[in-house]
Amino acid sequence: RLIAGRNLSGLLVWWRLWSCHTIVGYQFHYLSYCTWDGPILFGEDLYVLPEFRGRGIGTSLLNKVAKVSLEGNCFQFRFVSAKWNQAATDFFSKLGAVNVTSQNYWNVLHVDGEHVWKLAEEARRSHPK
């Protein structure tokens, strides 16, 4: 059974077995914006329990995400996949995904921990209330 739950920051889609009420797969995504393409959905954490893979659950989850994306006037869905997870990359490619890392030479970067605090502190010092 495919289920979607919404809140203001994102949408969680999950697949639950009728027989045991166990969630065996899920996909979390949220609204983002691309300077060139407008509104997009950014996906994280597509996961299906190993013993349930190969049954179409991951594809069903992404089908639902595509439907939600179009309903929200988002004509692109983006996600990240770990470089070591070739099975995931192959799965996404099979569904039409393009690896923009190799095609457009994009790098995904993040700032975390003490660096976020340092940046915020600088903003407070530079722009007090």
Backbone as a chain_set.jsonl record, in Angstrom:
{"seq": "RLIAGRNLSGLLVWWRLWSCHTIVGYQFHYLSYCTWDGPILFGEDLYVLPEFRGRGIGTSLLNKVAKVSLEGNCFQFRFVSAKWNQAATDFFSKLGAVNVTSQNYWNVLHVDGEHVWKLAEEARRSHPK", "coords": {"N": [[0.851, -1.176, 0.0], [0.694, 2.1, -0.947], [1.494, 5.131, 0.52], [1.169, 8.594, 1.285], [2.398, 11.259, 3.196], [2.002, 14.602, 4.13], [3.651, 17.673, 5.061], [4.56, 21.038, 5.976], [7.241, 21.253, 5.266], [8.041, 19.074, 3.754], [7.512, 15.928, 2.024], [6.661, 12.686, 2.756], [6.771, 9.567, 1.42], [5.629, 6.3, 1.682], [5.792, 2.701, 1.672], [3.702, 0.262, 2.738], [3.201, -2.936, 4.113], [0.22, -4.731, 3.906], [-0.287, -6.99, 5.386], [1.268, -6.987, 7.771], [1.567, -4.456, 8.751], [3.996, -3.185, 8.467], [6.381, -0.82, 7.505], [8.078, -0.973, 4.569], [9.498, 0.44, 2.762], [10.566, 3.749, 1.844], [10.453, 7.211, 0.805], [11.729, 10.392, 1.115], [11.129, 13.76, 0.387], [11.449, 17.242, -0.573], [10.303, 20.578, -1.29], [12.141, 22.637, -3.447], [14.137, 25.098, -5.128], [15.255, 25.949, -8.337], [17.479, 28.024, -9.962], [17.535, 28.103, -12.754], [15.495, 26.396, -13.592], [13.184, 26.735, -12.071], [10.641, 25.812, -9.646], [11.421, 22.781, -7.966], [11.448, 19.326, -6.91], [13.337, 17.996, -4.307], [14.867, 15.073, -3.554], [15.533, 12.791, -0.92], [16.907, 9.967, 0.724], [15.697, 7.532, -0.432], [14.638, 4.4, 0.299], [14.454, 0.914, 0.531], [13.733, -1.974, 2.304], [16.171, -4.555, 2.306], [15.241, -7.237, 1.859], [12.931, -6.822, 0.431], [13.518, -5.698, -1.946], [13.629, -5.416, -5.54], [11.018, -5.92, -6.169], [9.528, -3.933, -7.239], [8.868, -1.881, -5.537], [10.503, 0.382, -4.96], [10.392, 1.653, -7.46], [7.633, 2.175, -7.559], [7.448, 3.984, -5.444], [8.945, 6.151, -6.48], [7.383, 6.694, -8.714], [5.096, 7.743, -7.488], [6.242, 10.015, -6.329], [6.913, 11.42, -8.661], [4.349, 11.977, -9.609], [3.374, 13.638, -7.535], [5.206, 15.677, -7.808], [4.575, 16.797, -10.357], [1.955, 17.632, -9.8], [2.526, 19.746, -8.136], [3.545, 21.589, -9.85], [6.231, 21.205, -10.357], [8.718, 20.398, -12.449], [10.899, 18.868, -12.377], [12.826, 16.477, -10.648], [15.119, 16.028, -8.195], [17.874, 14.295, -6.684], [20.246, 12.811, -4.426], [22.857, 10.415, -4.593], [24.944, 8.129, -3.051], [28.354, 7.834, -3.963], [29.537, 5.333, -3.713], [27.373, 3.653, -3.917], [26.556, 1.952, -6.289], [24.472, 0.334, -7.168], [22.179, 1.842, -6.556], [22.623, 4.092, -8.177], [22.496, 2.881, -10.705], [19.83, 1.994, -10.635], [18.399, 4.476, -10.522], [19.269, 5.57, -12.947], [18.156, 3.788, -14.764], [15.54, 4.579, -14.601], [15.555, 6.94, -15.922], [17.079, 8.993, -14.872], [19.684, 11.453, -14.898], [23.099, 11.675, -14.426], [24.287, 14.417, -13.185], [26.648, 15.109, -12.037], [28.773, 13.968, -13.46], [28.048, 14.817, -15.998], [27.61, 17.66, -15.986], [29.535, 18.525, -14.294], [29.011, 19.258, -11.602], [29.408, 19.951, -8.142], [28.475, 18.779, -4.98], [28.149, 20.409, -2.008], [28.496, 20.974, 1.535], [27.919, 22.774, 4.579], [28.638, 22.388, 7.927], [28.134, 21.763, 11.484], [30.448, 23.357, 13.635], [31.118, 25.285, 11.785], [28.734, 26.309, 10.753], [27.813, 27.596, 13.028], [29.835, 29.537, 13.311], [29.471, 31.079, 10.969], [26.863, 32.044, 11.423], [27.285, 33.507, 13.741], [28.96, 35.516, 12.777], [27.148, 36.81, 11.12], [25.41, 37.796, 13.069], [27.094, 39.605, 14.373], [27.759, 41.37, 12.286], [25.295, 42.294, 11.411], [23.445, 43.362, 13.55], [20.354, 43.123, 15.446]], "CA": [[0.0, 0.0, 0.0], [1.48, 3.315, -1.088], [0.903, 6.18, 1.349], [1.93, 9.845, 1.297], [2.094, 12.173, 4.282], [2.537, 15.93, 3.824], [3.717, 18.76, 6.016], [5.019, 22.251, 5.307], [8.617, 21.194, 4.797], [8.361, 17.966, 2.874], [6.551, 14.865, 1.798], [7.189, 11.353, 2.964], [5.989, 8.528, 0.767], [6.106, 5.016, 2.151], [5.124, 1.487, 1.221], [3.421, -0.552, 3.908], [2.583, -4.233, 3.859], [-1.095, -4.891, 4.54], [-0.319, -8.142, 6.281], [1.924, -6.838, 9.074], [1.659, -3.033, 9.081], [5.399, -2.807, 8.478], [6.834, 0.02, 6.399], [9.217, -1.666, 3.965], [10.234, 1.367, 1.918], [10.114, 5.135, 1.953], [11.153, 8.263, 0.066], [11.456, 11.719, 1.631], [11.544, 14.834, -0.516], [10.949, 18.553, -0.193], [10.295, 21.583, -2.338], [13.324, 23.474, -3.567], [14.025, 25.997, -6.274], [16.419, 25.99, -9.209], [17.565, 29.312, -10.651], [17.278, 27.944, -14.183], [14.326, 25.564, -13.895], [12.042, 27.039, -11.219], [10.423, 24.896, -8.528], [11.78, 21.371, -8.146], [11.443, 18.507, -5.697], [14.639, 17.421, -4.001], [14.616, 13.834, -2.829], [16.549, 12.165, -0.088], [16.576, 8.77, 1.489], [14.896, 6.428, -0.974], [15.12, 3.185, 0.932], [13.589, -0.265, 0.578], [14.395, -3.051, 3.043], [16.82, -5.462, 1.355], [14.453, -8.429, 1.513], [11.797, -6.433, -0.401], [14.01, -5.09, -3.186], [13.366, -6.188, -6.751], [9.575, -6.168, -6.27], [8.87, -2.756, -7.808], [8.49, -0.924, -4.496], [11.247, 1.622, -5.209], [9.81, 2.285, -8.651], [6.324, 2.701, -7.165], [7.684, 5.181, -4.634], [9.341, 7.248, -7.358], [6.211, 7.04, -9.527], [4.268, 8.624, -6.664], [6.966, 11.278, -6.222], [6.748, 12.112, -9.944], [2.967, 12.48, -9.641], [3.331, 14.764, -6.601], [6.018, 16.728, -8.413], [3.786, 17.462, -11.398], [0.827, 18.308, -9.143], [3.052, 20.968, -7.548], [4.199, 22.345, -10.926], [7.675, 20.955, -10.358], [8.932, 19.546, -13.611], [12.168, 18.177, -12.198], [13.018, 15.832, -9.361], [16.55, 15.811, -7.981], [18.235, 13.527, -5.508], [21.658, 12.45, -4.345], [23.146, 9.004, -4.396], [26.343, 7.965, -2.651], [29.21, 7.341, -5.044], [29.787, 3.906, -3.513], [26.142, 2.881, -4.099], [26.351, 1.785, -7.726], [23.139, -0.249, -7.401], [21.226, 2.948, -6.557], [22.868, 4.882, -9.385], [21.95, 2.101, -11.825], [18.37, 2.031, -10.503], [17.926, 5.797, -10.931], [19.543, 5.723, -14.383], [17.162, 2.977, -15.471], [14.285, 5.328, -14.586], [15.711, 8.16, -16.705], [17.889, 10.003, -14.19], [20.951, 11.828, -15.509], [24.104, 11.996, -13.431], [24.811, 15.74, -13.52], [28.015, 15.213, -11.532], [29.68, 13.689, -14.569], [27.633, 15.537, -17.197], [27.766, 19.106, -15.849], [30.632, 18.778, -13.363], [28.529, 19.87, -10.371], [29.851, 19.411, -6.864], [27.532, 19.006, -3.886], [28.916, 20.807, -0.835], [27.687, 21.321, 2.699], [28.557, 23.406, 5.724], [27.999, 21.809, 9.105], [28.744, 21.878, 12.796], [30.976, 24.624, 14.126], [31.169, 26.259, 10.693], [27.423, 26.965, 10.715], [27.804, 28.509, 14.167], [30.731, 30.66, 13.002], [28.807, 31.926, 9.976], [25.732, 32.711, 12.074], [27.842, 34.504, 14.661], [29.416, 36.629, 11.95], [25.929, 37.529, 10.697], [24.918, 38.551, 14.23], [28.019, 40.729, 14.608], [27.697, 42.284, 11.141], [23.939, 42.809, 11.234], [22.663, 43.204, 14.796], [18.927, 43.425, 15.336]], "C": [[0.895, 1.237, 0.0], [0.779, 4.453, -0.373], [1.785, 7.42, 1.265], [1.462, 10.698, 2.466], [2.751, 13.511, 4.015], [2.662, 16.771, 5.088], [4.304, 19.96, 5.285], [6.413, 22.117, 4.715], [8.908, 20.052, 3.842], [7.239, 16.969, 2.761], [7.265, 13.544, 1.988], [6.237, 10.366, 2.308], [6.521, 7.195, 1.27], [5.226, 3.896, 1.636], [4.96, 0.598, 2.443], [2.793, -1.869, 3.467], [1.261, -4.308, 4.603], [-1.045, -5.945, 5.63], [0.281, -7.881, 7.665], [2.126, -5.382, 9.491], [3.105, -2.538, 9.174], [5.706, -1.934, 7.269], [8.101, -0.619, 5.849], [10.013, -0.767, 3.032], [9.702, 2.769, 2.078], [10.975, 6.038, 1.076], [10.752, 9.593, 0.681], [11.937, 12.746, 0.616], [10.898, 16.144, -0.09], [11.056, 19.506, -1.375], [11.577, 22.39, -2.288], [13.137, 24.348, -4.798], [15.345, 26.001, -7.036], [16.389, 27.304, -9.985], [17.163, 29.192, -12.111], [15.949, 27.259, -14.482], [13.093, 25.85, -13.051], [11.89, 26.013, -10.106], [10.776, 23.451, -8.901], [11.528, 20.637, -6.84], [12.837, 17.936, -5.53], [14.414, 16.217, -3.11], [15.816, 13.368, -2.039], [16.012, 10.836, 0.41], [15.552, 7.838, 0.853], [15.478, 5.155, -0.372], [14.043, 2.115, 0.893], [14.376, -1.339, 1.326], [14.959, -4.075, 2.056], [15.965, -6.658, 0.927], [13.235, -8.109, 0.63], [12.225, -5.773, -1.708], [13.738, -6.012, -4.365], [11.893, -6.503, -6.962], [8.812, -4.964, -6.807], [8.489, -1.694, -6.794], [9.201, 0.407, -4.702], [10.701, 2.379, -6.403], [8.452, 2.885, -8.332], [6.468, 3.973, -6.335], [8.049, 6.37, -5.522], [8.227, 7.641, -8.319], [5.316, 8.015, -8.771], [4.928, 9.998, -6.512], [6.82, 12.078, -7.51], [5.352, 12.714, -10.049], [2.828, 13.714, -8.747], [4.094, 15.956, -7.18], [5.217, 17.499, -9.458], [2.58, 18.192, -10.822], [1.258, 19.638, -8.531], [3.766, 21.854, -8.556], [5.718, 22.299, -10.85], [7.945, 19.965, -11.487], [10.281, 18.843, -13.571], [12.224, 17.635, -10.777], [14.507, 15.534, -9.237], [16.778, 15.008, -6.714], [19.731, 13.257, -5.535], [21.766, 10.95, -4.127], [24.63, 8.896, -4.06], [27.148, 7.342, -3.786], [29.45, 5.834, -4.935], [28.57, 3.039, -3.827], [25.788, 2.762, -5.576], [24.98, 1.195, -8.038], [22.079, 0.854, -7.446], [21.38, 3.794, -7.809], [22.301, 4.181, -10.608], [20.426, 2.129, -11.821], [17.827, 3.367, -10.988], [18.136, 6.019, -12.431], [18.527, 4.967, -15.223], [15.821, 3.715, -15.587], [14.388, 6.671, -15.319], [16.523, 9.252, -16.048], [19.201, 10.219, -14.935], [21.912, 12.218, -14.4], [24.753, 13.329, -13.799], [26.216, 15.96, -12.961], [28.994, 15.001, -12.674], [29.323, 14.492, -15.818], [27.936, 17.032, -17.114], [28.848, 19.507, -14.863], [30.202, 19.553, -12.123], [29.18, 19.18, -9.178], [28.784, 19.729, -5.829], [28.368, 19.26, -2.635], [27.971, 21.037, 0.334], [28.558, 21.981, 3.755], [27.863, 22.835, 6.949], [28.741, 22.164, 10.376], [29.202, 23.277, 13.162], [31.02, 25.689, 13.04], [29.839, 26.992, 10.531], [27.359, 27.995, 11.846], [28.666, 29.738, 13.895], [30.086, 31.618, 12.0], [27.655, 32.705, 10.598], [26.219, 33.791, 13.032], [28.334, 35.722, 13.895], [28.227, 37.46, 11.469], [25.383, 38.357, 11.852], [25.794, 39.774, 14.508], [27.881, 41.793, 13.504], [26.349, 42.982, 11.013], [23.132, 42.607, 12.501], [21.212, 43.625, 14.588], [18.744, 44.875, 15.403]], "O": [[1.757, 1.385, 0.866], [-0.397, 4.717, -0.624], [3.008, 7.31, 1.184], [0.261, 10.841, 2.695], [3.942, 13.56, 3.705], [1.902, 16.616, 6.044], [4.521, 19.892, 4.075], [6.734, 22.807, 3.747], [9.943, 20.066, 3.177], [6.16, 17.145, 3.327], [8.344, 13.32, 1.44], [5.044, 10.341, 2.61], [7.733, 6.978, 1.284], [4.084, 4.105, 1.226], [5.935, 0.227, 3.097], [1.959, -1.903, 2.562], [1.189, -3.987, 5.789], [-1.685, -5.807, 6.672], [-0.154, -8.492, 8.641], [2.795, -5.114, 10.49], [3.39, -1.575, 9.886], [5.336, -2.268, 6.143], [9.083, -0.789, 6.572], [11.081, -1.154, 2.559], [8.532, 2.967, 2.408], [12.076, 5.671, 0.666], [9.562, 9.899, 0.766], [13.024, 12.612, 0.054], [9.922, 16.153, 0.659], [11.8, 19.267, -2.326], [12.039, 22.778, -1.215], [12.08, 24.324, -5.429], [16.419, 26.05, -6.437], [15.376, 27.646, -10.594], [16.515, 30.09, -12.648], [15.342, 27.518, -15.521], [12.043, 25.257, -13.294], [12.871, 25.413, -9.667], [10.47, 22.977, -9.995], [11.408, 21.26, -5.785], [13.444, 17.454, -6.486], [13.833, 16.335, -2.031], [16.964, 13.537, -2.452], [14.802, 10.629, 0.497], [14.625, 7.395, 1.531], [16.667, 4.873, -0.519], [12.876, 2.375, 1.185], [15.543, -1.587, 1.022], [14.297, -4.423, 1.078], [15.972, -7.04, -0.243], [12.577, -9.025, 0.136], [11.38, -5.338, -2.489], [13.631, -7.228, -4.21], [11.555, -7.281, -7.854], [7.581, -4.97, -6.828], [7.85, -0.704, -7.15], [8.566, 1.459, -4.626], [10.564, 3.602, -6.364], [8.144, 3.988, -8.784], [5.703, 4.922, -6.502], [7.523, 7.468, -5.34], [8.133, 8.807, -8.702], [4.835, 8.995, -9.34], [4.25, 11.024, -6.562], [6.624, 13.292, -7.46], [5.193, 13.838, -10.525], [2.236, 14.715, -9.151], [3.665, 17.103, -7.048], [5.191, 18.729, -9.435], [2.219, 19.264, -11.308], [0.448, 20.558, -8.417], [4.504, 22.764, -8.176], [6.399, 23.248, -11.237], [7.454, 18.837, -11.47], [10.749, 18.299, -14.571], [11.733, 18.257, -9.835], [15.082, 14.859, -10.09], [15.969, 15.042, -5.788], [20.391, 13.455, -6.555], [20.881, 10.316, -3.554], [25.468, 9.509, -4.721], [26.677, 6.439, -4.477], [29.552, 5.142, -5.948], [28.703, 1.825, -3.988], [24.842, 3.39, -6.053], [24.388, 1.522, -9.067], [21.177, 0.807, -8.282], [20.389, 4.17, -8.435], [21.687, 4.823, -11.461], [19.8, 2.27, -12.871], [16.889, 3.395, -11.784], [17.278, 6.591, -13.103], [18.09, 5.45, -16.267], [15.068, 3.509, -16.538], [13.432, 7.447, -15.338], [16.649, 10.342, -16.608], [19.756, 9.293, -15.526], [21.564, 13.014, -13.527], [25.662, 13.37, -14.627], [26.903, 16.897, -13.368], [29.94, 15.772, -12.836], [30.204, 14.813, -16.616], [28.461, 17.61, -18.065], [29.059, 20.695, -14.62], [30.942, 20.411, -11.642], [29.461, 17.982, -9.208], [28.249, 20.837, -5.809], [29.192, 18.432, -2.25], [26.779, 21.27, 0.137], [29.77, 21.77, 3.811], [26.634, 22.802, 7.008], [29.812, 22.772, 10.356], [28.461, 24.25, 13.024], [30.964, 26.88, 13.345], [29.826, 28.179, 10.203], [26.908, 29.123, 11.646], [28.268, 30.858, 14.216], [30.153, 32.835, 12.172], [27.491, 33.895, 10.328], [25.624, 34.866, 13.118], [28.133, 36.852, 14.34], [28.306, 38.687, 11.422], [24.943, 39.488, 11.652], [25.289, 40.847, 14.838], [27.889, 42.99, 13.792], [26.272, 44.124, 10.56], [22.228, 41.771, 12.532], [20.892, 44.384, 13.672], [17.614, 45.359, 15.331]]}, "num_chains": 1, "name": "protein.A"}
